[in-house]
Amino acid sequence: MLALALGKSVQEVGSLSYREQDTGTDVSITKNNRFTRLIDVATPGQQGELGILNTRPASEFTEEEISSPPPFNELNGLPDFKFEGTFATQTGSGCLYGCDFCPSKKFFGAGYEAHLGVAKEEILNFKKKFPNLQEVFLTFTDAMVNSDENHLRVIIDLMTKVNMEDGPRISWFCYLSAPHRSANATPEQVEEWKSKWDSLLSDMAKAGCIMGAVGVEEVIYDRNKIHHKGQDVDTASEFVDMVGKHMLARTLLIMGAPEHFYLDRSKTLKDSEYLDSKYSSDRDLIKGEILDFMKKHPQALFRINPWTLVYGTDNYYKYEDCMSVDMSDPKNLKLLDQLHSTIDPEKMYSHLEKESGVKIPEEKRWVKNQQVWFELMGEIMFEYLQSPEYLACLELLKDKDTAGKKGLLYKISIKFQKNVLEQIQKNKTGRKS
């Protein structure tokens, strides 16, 4: 996104560390100080190279900065509980994987680079500067704090120590990724993998972690064949279930582009005979398979997001001709590069036909506009949040004690359920009017 605004290549920039400010008449891009890789300020038209590989010094948090509410709505307005302050830090940047829909490999290069020293200094500084606060919320903004078990162990030990000392009690959130497990692992190795990560997740919860986000980016086709992550849905699902035993697993699901929906996962877009007779991006099929996954792996906090199309990724160039808006215009950055907000469905169907050489029947072209996708996501969430599987999941949280806070995870989950159902109803009412 920043590359578009500055007219620079993604190799020169690295835009996840920047934020957009819309003044109403213009869009400016400013450095986000909570990311450790960048130290220079960038604005549209600025000349000169950006220091994208330099580690910034630890930040000194101000009272104004920490007075912001927690980043998740379900953490605000809880009965008999309030976070008095919030802050964020980052223990490293980059990612171990190379998914073609993600900008990380373009922006940061391959691999994960740790910056634990900066994070430790910021956390200790926070405790020292605000000793009179009682309950605060910390976000680790890394893509994956469990880049390796030693890295995660350092974080666990640090948070265990600071929460045993005087001063504010810190509850925290982080992003996790399902740890790699060989497809050829023996039953003994699988059990060893489970035991190791179950123990680490347990220690995280004891150290104050109340929520971990885990992505299962696609549950309705084999993304391992297409996105080069080297990870499979089954392993990710197992890991999500393990996370949910110890904390709230904020499980992120992605609905893909129409060409990703096939009844036979062994076929590809080039199998024109198969596509002609069996191709299906059937709405009920998509809805049924996603709901089935959610009910088999019930978690308190599920999020379904559109397929994300970000400048500089392989997917961006693949679908560039399908866009309904000009994403080279910085003013369109506010659209967040979401495929279903920026893709013209008719152009997408034309893309499918061109790639396959097969005419897609009109009855299978059910995505008439971008709103259709969001309505489907709402239907899935509405049914799931009232399903017996979800309600049973909530019951297990009622008396759960996490980091000395009995029932907190249940209160958060009930607030999440209420917020999402109200928003779905509001969207329905808005469409009717």
C-alpha positions as CSV (number, residue, x, y, z in Angstrom):
1,M,0.0,0.0,0.0
2,L,2.8,2.4,0.8
3,A,4.6,1.4,-2.3
4,L,1.5,2.6,-4.3
5,A,1.4,5.9,-2.4
6,L,5.1,6.6,-2.9
7,G,5.5,5.2,-6.4
8,K,8.3,3.0,-5.1
9,S,8.8,-0.8,-5.3
10,V,7.7,-3.0,-2.5
11,Q,11.4,-4.1,-2.1
12,E,12.2,-0.5,-1.2
13,V,9.3,0.1,1.2
14,G,7.6,-2.5,3.3
15,S,4.2,-1.0,4.0
16,L,2.8,-3.0,6.9
17,S,4.7,-0.7,9.2
18,Y,2.9,2.3,8.0
19,R,-0.6,3.7,8.6
20,E,-3.0,5.8,6.5
21,Q,-4.5,9.1,7.7
22,D,-7.5,10.3,5.7
23,T,-8.1,14.1,6.2
24,G,-11.1,14.1,4.0
25,T,-9.4,15.8,1.1
26,D,-6.1,13.9,0.9
27,V,-4.4,10.8,2.1
28,S,-1.2,10.9,4.0
29,I,1.0,7.9,5.0
30,T,2.9,8.1,8.3
31,K,5.2,5.7,10.1
32,N,3.6,3.4,12.6
33,N,6.0,3.6,15.6
34,R,4.9,0.2,16.9
35,F,6.9,-1.7,14.3
36,T,10.5,-2.3,14.9
37,R,11.9,-2.5,11.4
38,L,11.4,1.1,10.3
39,I,12.8,4.3,11.7
40,D,12.3,7.0,9.0
41,V,9.1,8.9,8.4
42,A,7.5,8.4,5.0
43,T,5.0,10.7,3.3
44,P,3.8,10.8,-0.3
45,G,6.4,12.2,-2.6
46,Q,9.2,12.1,-0.1
47,Q,12.6,11.7,-1.7
48,G,15.4,9.5,-0.6
49,E,15.8,5.9,0.6
50,L,13.8,4.5,3.6
51,G,15.7,2.8,6.4
52,I,13.5,-0.3,6.4
53,L,16.0,-2.7,8.0
54,N,16.9,-0.6,11.0
55,T,15.6,-1.5,14.4
56,R,14.0,1.5,16.2
57,P,14.8,2.2,19.9
58,A,12.2,1.3,22.6
59,S,9.3,3.6,22.8
60,E,8.3,5.7,25.9
61,F,4.6,5.3,26.1
62,T,2.5,8.4,27.0
63,E,-0.7,8.5,29.0
64,E,-2.6,9.5,25.9
65,E,-1.3,6.5,24.0
66,I,-2.2,4.0,26.7
67,S,-5.7,5.4,27.2
68,S,-7.0,3.9,24.0
69,P,-9.5,1.1,24.4
70,P,-8.3,-2.5,23.7
71,P,-8.2,-3.3,20.0
72,F,-11.1,-5.8,20.1
73,N,-14.7,-4.7,20.8
74,E,-15.4,-7.7,22.9
75,L,-12.8,-6.6,25.5
76,N,-14.7,-3.3,26.1
77,G,-17.7,-2.8,28.3
78,L,-17.3,-6.2,30.1
79,P,-19.4,-6.6,33.3
80,D,-17.3,-6.2,36.5
81,F,-14.1,-5.9,34.6
82,K,-12.2,-3.1,32.8
83,F,-8.8,-2.8,31.2
84,E,-7.4,0.6,32.4
85,G,-4.7,0.9,29.8
86,T,-3.5,-0.7,26.5
87,F,-0.2,-0.8,24.7
88,A,1.6,-2.8,22.0
89,T,5.0,-4.1,21.2
90,Q,6.7,-6.3,18.7
91,T,9.2,-9.1,19.4
92,G,10.2,-9.7,15.7
93,S,9.2,-9.2,12.1
94,G,8.7,-11.3,9.0
95,C,7.4,-14.8,8.7
96,L,8.7,-18.3,8.2
97,Y,6.2,-19.1,5.4
98,G,5.8,-17.9,1.9
99,C,2.1,-17.7,1.1
100,D,1.5,-16.1,-2.3
101,F,-1.4,-14.0,-0.9
102,C,0.6,-12.4,1.9
103,P,2.9,-9.4,1.6
104,S,5.3,-10.4,4.4
105,K,7.8,-12.1,2.1
106,K,7.8,-9.1,-0.2
107,F,8.1,-6.5,2.5
108,F,10.4,-8.2,5.0
109,G,12.1,-10.9,2.9
110,A,12.3,-14.6,3.8
111,G,12.4,-15.7,7.4
112,Y,11.7,-14.2,10.8
113,E,13.9,-11.7,12.6
114,A,13.7,-11.4,16.3
115,H,13.8,-8.1,18.2
116,L,13.1,-9.3,21.7
117,G,15.3,-6.7,23.4
118,V,13.2,-3.8,22.2
119,A,10.0,-5.5,23.4
120,K,11.4,-6.4,26.8
121,E,12.5,-2.8,27.4
122,E,9.1,-1.4,26.4
123,I,7.2,-3.8,28.7
124,L,9.5,-3.1,31.7
125,N,9.3,0.7,31.0
126,F,5.5,0.5,30.9
127,K,5.4,-1.3,34.3
128,K,7.7,1.3,35.8
129,K,6.0,4.3,34.3
130,F,2.4,3.3,35.2
131,P,2.7,1.5,38.6
132,N,-0.8,2.4,39.8
133,L,-2.8,0.8,37.1
134,Q,-4.5,-2.5,37.9
135,E,-5.4,-4.3,34.7
136,V,-3.9,-3.5,31.3
137,F,-3.9,-5.2,27.9
138,L,-0.9,-5.8,25.7
139,T,-0.8,-6.7,22.0
140,F,2.2,-8.4,20.5
141,T,1.9,-7.3,16.9
142,D,4.2,-9.9,15.4
143,A,2.9,-12.2,12.7
144,M,3.9,-15.2,14.8
145,V,5.4,-15.1,18.3
146,N,5.9,-18.8,18.1
147,S,8.4,-18.5,15.2
148,D,10.4,-21.1,17.3
149,E,9.8,-22.5,20.7
150,N,12.9,-20.8,22.2
151,H,11.6,-17.4,21.1
152,L,8.2,-18.1,22.6
153,R,9.8,-19.4,25.8
154,V,11.6,-16.1,26.3
155,I,8.3,-14.2,26.0
156,I,6.6,-16.6,28.4
157,D,9.4,-16.3,31.0
158,L,9.3,-12.5,30.7
159,M,5.5,-12.2,31.1
160,T,5.5,-14.6,34.0
161,K,8.1,-12.5,35.7
162,V,6.5,-9.1,35.1
163,N,3.1,-10.4,36.3
164,M,4.6,-11.7,39.5
165,E,5.9,-8.2,40.4
166,D,4.1,-5.2,41.8
167,G,2.3,-2.9,39.3
168,P,-0.3,-3.5,36.7
169,R,-1.3,-7.0,35.8
170,I,-0.8,-7.5,32.0
171,S,-3.2,-9.7,30.0
172,W,-2.0,-10.2,26.5
173,F,-2.9,-11.1,22.9
174,C,-0.6,-12.5,20.2
175,Y,-0.7,-14.0,16.7
176,L,0.3,-17.7,16.4
177,S,0.9,-20.0,13.5
178,A,0.5,-23.7,13.5
179,P,4.0,-25.1,14.1
180,H,5.3,-27.3,11.3
181,R,4.9,-31.0,11.6
182,S,6.3,-33.4,9.1
183,A,3.7,-35.2,6.9
184,N,5.7,-38.3,7.5
185,A,5.7,-38.0,11.3
186,T,5.4,-41.3,13.2
187,P,2.6,-41.6,15.8
188,E,5.2,-41.1,18.5
189,Q,6.5,-37.9,16.9
190,V,2.9,-36.6,16.6
191,E,2.3,-37.2,20.3
192,E,5.6,-35.5,21.1
193,W,4.6,-32.5,19.0
194,K,1.2,-32.3,20.8
195,S,2.8,-32.6,24.2
196,K,5.4,-29.9,23.6
197,W,3.0,-27.3,22.3
198,D,0.3,-28.1,24.8
199,S,2.8,-27.4,27.5
200,L,3.9,-24.2,25.9
201,L,0.3,-23.0,25.4
202,S,-0.5,-23.8,29.1
203,D,2.5,-21.8,30.2
204,M,1.3,-18.9,28.0
205,A,-2.1,-18.8,29.7
206,K,-0.4,-18.9,33.1
207,A,1.7,-16.0,32.1
208,G,-1.3,-13.9,31.2
209,C,-2.2,-14.7,27.6
210,I,-5.9,-14.6,27.3
211,M,-6.3,-14.7,23.5
212,G,-4.3,-16.1,20.6
213,A,-5.1,-15.6,16.9
214,V,-4.6,-18.5,14.6
215,G,-5.2,-18.5,10.9
216,V,-6.7,-21.5,9.0
217,E,-6.7,-19.5,5.9
218,E,-8.8,-21.8,3.7
219,V,-10.9,-24.7,4.8
220,I,-12.7,-25.6,1.6
221,Y,-9.8,-26.6,-0.6
222,D,-6.2,-27.8,-0.3
223,R,-4.3,-24.5,0.1
224,N,-1.0,-26.4,0.5
225,K,-1.0,-27.2,-3.2
226,I,-1.6,-23.6,-4.2
227,H,-0.1,-21.3,-1.6
228,H,3.2,-22.8,-0.8
229,K,2.9,-22.5,3.0
230,G,4.1,-26.1,3.6
231,Q,1.3,-26.5,6.2
232,D,-1.9,-28.3,6.0
233,V,-5.4,-27.6,7.2
234,D,-5.5,-30.7,9.5
235,T,-2.4,-29.6,11.4
236,A,-3.7,-26.1,11.7
237,S,-7.0,-27.4,13.0
238,E,-5.4,-29.5,15.6
239,F,-3.3,-26.6,16.8
240,V,-6.4,-24.3,17.0
241,D,-8.1,-26.9,19.2
242,M,-5.0,-27.0,21.4
243,V,-5.0,-23.2,21.7
244,G,-8.7,-23.2,22.7
245,K,-8.0,-25.5,25.6
246,H,-5.9,-22.8,27.4
247,M,-7.1,-19.4,26.1
248,L,-9.5,-17.9,23.6
249,A,-8.5,-19.0,20.1
250,R,-9.4,-16.1,17.8
251,T,-9.7,-18.3,14.7
252,L,-9.4,-16.6,11.4
253,L,-11.0,-18.2,8.3
254,I,-10.7,-16.9,4.8
255,M,-13.3,-17.2,2.0
256,G,-11.4,-17.6,-1.3
257,A,-12.0,-16.4,-4.8
258,P,-14.5,-18.2,-7.0
259,E,-11.9,-20.3,-8.8
260,H,-10.9,-22.0,-5.6
261,F,-14.1,-23.9,-5.1
262,Y,-14.1,-27.4,-6.6
263,L,-15.8,-30.6,-5.5
264,D,-12.8,-32.6,-6.5
265,R,-9.7,-31.1,-4.9
266,S,-7.4,-33.1,-7.2
267,K,-8.5,-31.2,-10.3
268,T,-7.2,-27.8,-11.4
269,L,-8.5,-24.9,-13.4
270,K,-6.8,-26.4,-16.5
271,D,-9.0,-29.5,-16.4
272,S,-11.5,-28.1,-18.8
273,E,-13.6,-31.2,-19.2
274,Y,-14.0,-31.5,-15.4
275,L,-14.7,-27.8,-15.1
276,D,-17.4,-28.0,-17.7
277,S,-19.3,-30.7,-16.0
278,K,-18.5,-30.4,-12.3
279,Y,-17.3,-26.8,-11.6
280,S,-18.9,-25.4,-8.6
281,S,-18.7,-22.3,-6.5
282,D,-22.1,-23.2,-5.3
283,R,-23.2,-20.9,-2.5
284,D,-24.7,-23.7,-0.4
285,L,-21.6,-25.8,-0.8
286,I,-19.3,-23.0,0.4
287,K,-21.6,-22.2,3.3
288,G,-22.0,-25.9,4.3
289,E,-18.3,-26.7,4.3
290,I,-17.3,-23.6,6.3
291,L,-20.0,-24.2,8.8
292,D,-19.1,-27.9,9.1
293,F,-15.5,-27.0,9.8
294,M,-16.5,-24.4,12.5
295,K,-18.8,-27.0,14.2
296,K,-16.1,-29.7,14.2
297,H,-13.6,-27.3,15.8
298,P,-15.9,-25.0,17.9
299,Q,-14.1,-21.9,19.2
300,A,-15.5,-18.9,21.1
301,L,-14.2,-16.4,18.6
302,F,-14.4,-17.1,14.9
303,R,-13.7,-14.5,12.2
304,I,-14.4,-15.0,8.5
305,N,-12.6,-12.5,6.3
306,P,-12.7,-11.9,2.5
307,W,-9.8,-13.1,0.4
308,T,-7.2,-10.4,0.8
309,L,-5.5,-8.9,-2.3
310,V,-2.5,-6.8,-1.3
311,Y,-0.2,-4.9,-3.6
312,G,3.1,-6.7,-4.3
313,T,1.9,-10.2,-3.7
314,D,1.5,-13.0,-6.3
315,N,-2.2,-12.8,-6.1
316,Y,-2.3,-9.1,-6.8
317,Y,-0.7,-9.5,-10.2
318,K,-2.8,-12.6,-10.9
319,Y,-6.1,-10.7,-10.4
320,E,-5.0,-7.2,-11.3
321,D,-7.3,-7.1,-14.4
322,C,-10.3,-8.2,-12.3
323,M,-10.4,-5.0,-10.2
324,S,-13.3,-2.6,-10.2
325,V,-11.3,0.3,-8.9
326,D,-7.8,1.7,-9.6
327,M,-5.7,0.6,-6.7
328,S,-2.8,2.7,-7.9
329,D,-4.6,5.7,-6.6
330,P,-3.6,6.3,-2.9
331,K,-7.1,7.5,-2.1
332,N,-8.4,4.0,-2.7
333,L,-6.1,2.7,0.1
334,K,-9.0,3.0,2.5
335,L,-10.6,0.0,0.7
336,L,-8.0,-2.1,2.5
337,D,-7.2,-4.0,-0.7
338,Q,-9.9,-6.5,0.1
339,L,-10.7,-8.6,-3.0
340,H,-14.4,-8.7,-2.5
341,S,-14.5,-4.9,-2.1
342,T,-12.3,-4.2,-5.1
343,I,-13.0,-7.1,-7.5
344,D,-15.7,-6.9,-10.1
345,P,-17.5,-10.3,-10.1
346,E,-18.1,-10.2,-13.8
347,K,-14.4,-9.6,-14.5
348,M,-13.6,-12.5,-12.2
349,Y,-15.9,-14.9,-14.1
350,S,-14.3,-13.7,-17.4
351,H,-10.9,-14.4,-15.9
352,L,-12.0,-18.0,-15.0
353,E,-13.3,-18.6,-18.5
354,K,-10.2,-17.2,-20.1
355,E,-7.9,-19.3,-17.9
356,S,-9.9,-22.5,-18.5
357,G,-11.3,-22.1,-21.9
358,V,-14.7,-23.1,-20.6
359,K,-17.9,-21.1,-20.5
360,I,-19.3,-20.9,-17.0
361,P,-23.1,-21.4,-17.1
362,E,-25.2,-18.4,-15.9
363,E,-26.8,-20.4,-13.1
364,K,-23.3,-20.8,-11.6
365,R,-22.5,-17.1,-11.8
366,W,-24.2,-16.4,-8.5
367,V,-21.9,-13.7,-7.3
368,K,-23.6,-10.6,-8.8
369,N,-21.8,-8.0,-6.7
370,Q,-19.3,-7.7,-3.8
371,Q,-22.1,-7.4,-1.2
372,V,-23.1,-11.0,-1.9
373,W,-19.9,-12.3,-0.3
374,F,-20.5,-10.3,2.9
375,E,-24.1,-11.5,3.1
376,L,-22.9,-15.0,3.0
377,M,-20.3,-14.4,5.7
378,G,-23.1,-13.0,7.9
379,E,-25.3,-16.0,7.3
380,I,-22.5,-18.4,8.3
381,M,-21.7,-16.5,11.5
382,F,-25.4,-16.1,12.4
383,E,-26.0,-19.8,12.2
384,Y,-22.8,-20.8,14.0
385,L,-23.2,-18.4,16.9
386,Q,-26.6,-20.0,17.7
387,S,-25.6,-23.6,17.0
388,P,-25.5,-26.3,19.8
389,E,-21.7,-26.7,19.1
390,Y,-21.0,-23.1,19.8
391,L,-23.3,-22.9,22.9
392,A,-21.6,-26.0,24.3
393,C,-18.2,-24.3,23.8
394,L,-19.4,-21.3,25.8
395,E,-20.5,-23.5,28.6
396,L,-17.0,-24.9,29.0
397,L,-15.7,-21.3,29.6
398,K,-18.1,-20.4,32.4
399,D,-15.9,-21.6,35.3
400,K,-12.6,-21.5,33.5
401,D,-9.8,-19.8,35.4
402,T,-7.2,-18.1,33.2
403,A,-4.3,-16.2,34.8
404,G,-6.4,-15.8,38.0
405,K,-9.4,-14.4,36.3
406,K,-12.3,-16.8,36.7
407,G,-15.0,-16.4,34.1
408,L,-13.3,-13.6,32.1
409,L,-13.0,-15.7,28.9
410,Y,-16.7,-16.5,29.2
411,K,-17.6,-12.8,29.5
412,I,-15.5,-11.9,26.5
413,S,-17.1,-14.6,24.4
414,I,-20.6,-13.6,25.4
415,K,-19.8,-10.0,24.4
416,F,-18.4,-11.2,21.1
417,Q,-21.5,-13.2,20.4
418,K,-23.7,-10.2,21.2
419,N,-21.7,-7.8,19.1
420,V,-21.6,-10.0,16.0
421,L,-25.3,-10.9,16.1
422,E,-26.3,-7.3,16.6
423,Q,-24.1,-6.2,13.7
424,I,-25.5,-8.9,11.4
425,Q,-29.0,-7.8,12.3
426,K,-28.1,-4.1,11.7
427,N,-26.7,-5.0,8.2
428,K,-29.9,-6.9,7.3
429,T,-32.0,-3.9,8.4
430,G,-29.8,-1.5,6.4
431,R,-30.2,-3.6,3.3
432,K,-34.0,-3.7,3.6
433,S,-34.3,0.0,4.0
